[in-house]
Amino acid sequence: VQLQASGGGLLHAGGSLRLSCAASGRTFRRSAIAWFRQAPGKEREFVAAINWSGGNTYYADSVKDRFTISRDNVKNTVYLQMNNLKPEDTAVYYCAARDRMAVAGGVDEYDYWGQGTLVTVSS
C-alpha cells in the first residue's frame, strides 16, 4: 500500500480543515488506516483510526468530538475532518496503513506510512 497525505495548511484557532489520504495497492480495502501526528520536538502520536469497512473508528481523547475519520473504498481515500482546531493541534499529520482489518493505536502496529502534511493553527 502506498499512501499520499494532503490537505494541510495554516489557519486560525477555531477553524476547520479536511485532510485526505489517497492510497494505491490492491490491499487497501482490507487495511485499517490511521492518522498520526508529530509536533516539533515531540514523539509521533495517535490521532484516529478506521477499520477496513469504515464501521469502526477509534480516536485519541484529545481529538474526540472534534475530529472525524472516514473512508471511501471506491476512491481508495481516507479523510480526517478536523473542526474547532486549536494551536496544540499544530503538527505534521501522517496517514498509515496496516495489513490487518481492525483498528489499532500504536505506531509500531502500522506497516505503511505516507509522507505527512503540515497543519499549523495560530491562536
N, C-alpha and C positions, 0 to 999 in steps of 0.2 A: 504494500500500500504506500503510495506517495501522497503527501499532504501539502497543501498550499494555503496558508492563512492570509487573510486580507481584511481590510475594513478599519484598521486603526486610525487614530487621528488625535488632534488636540481640541479639547473642548472645556467648557466651564463646569464647575460642580453643579449637579442637578440635571445635567443633560443626559441624552441617550445616544447609544451607538450600537450598531449591529456588526459583529464580526462574522466572517464566513470562513469555512474550511473546506476547500474543494479537494476531493480525493480521487485518485485513479487506482486501478487494480481490481481484479475480479473478486477479491475477498472483502471489499469494503462493506458489503451488505451483511456480512457475518461478523463484523467487527464492532465492538464497543468503542466509542470515541469520547475523548475528554478534552477539556480546556484546562491548561495550567497557566500560571503567570509568574514572572520573576521581576521583582523590583530591584533597583540598583543596590548592591551590597547585601542582598538577601537571597535566601535559597528559593528554588522553584517550589511553588505551592499549588495544590489542587484547587480548582475553581468549580468545575461542574463536569458531569459525565452523563452519557446516554447509552442505553443498551442497543443491540443490533436493530431492534424493531422500532425503537422510539417509545416503547411502552413503559420504560422505567428510567427515571432520572435521579440524579444524586448531586447535592450541592454542598459546598462549604458553607458553614454558618455565616461567614462574613458577607456572603452574596445572596443568601436565601431571601426570597421575596423581592429582590431587585433584578436578578439575572434569570434568564430563561434559556435553556438549551433545547434545541430541536434538530431534526434531521429530515432530509428529503432523499430517500433512497433511489428515486428516479434520477435526480440531478447529482447524486453522489456528493452531497454537500451537507455539512453540519453548521448550524448557526448558533451564535451566542448573542442574544438580545440583552443589552445592559442598560438599565434605567436608573435614574437617580444616582448618577455616578458621583463618587467622592474623590478627593485628592489621593486618598490612600489606595484607590484602585489603579493608580498610575503604575504601569509595568509593561514589560513585553509579554504578550499573550501568545501562547503556543497551543496548537492542537496536536493531539496524539491519538494513535490507534493501537488496539491490542488484538492479538489473534484469539480472542475469546468473545463471546456474545454478551457476557454480563459486565456490568459496570465495576469499576474499582477506583480507589482514590490515591494509590501510591505511584510515585514517579517510576519506580522500578517495575511496575506492572504493565507498562506500555512499551510496545515494540517499535513503533514508528513515530517520527516526530516531524512536524513542519518547521519552517524557518522562523516563525514568530512575526508578530505585528505589534507596533508600539502604540500604546494608549496613554495619553497624557491628560490628566484632569487638573485644571487650575482652580484655585479657591476664589 
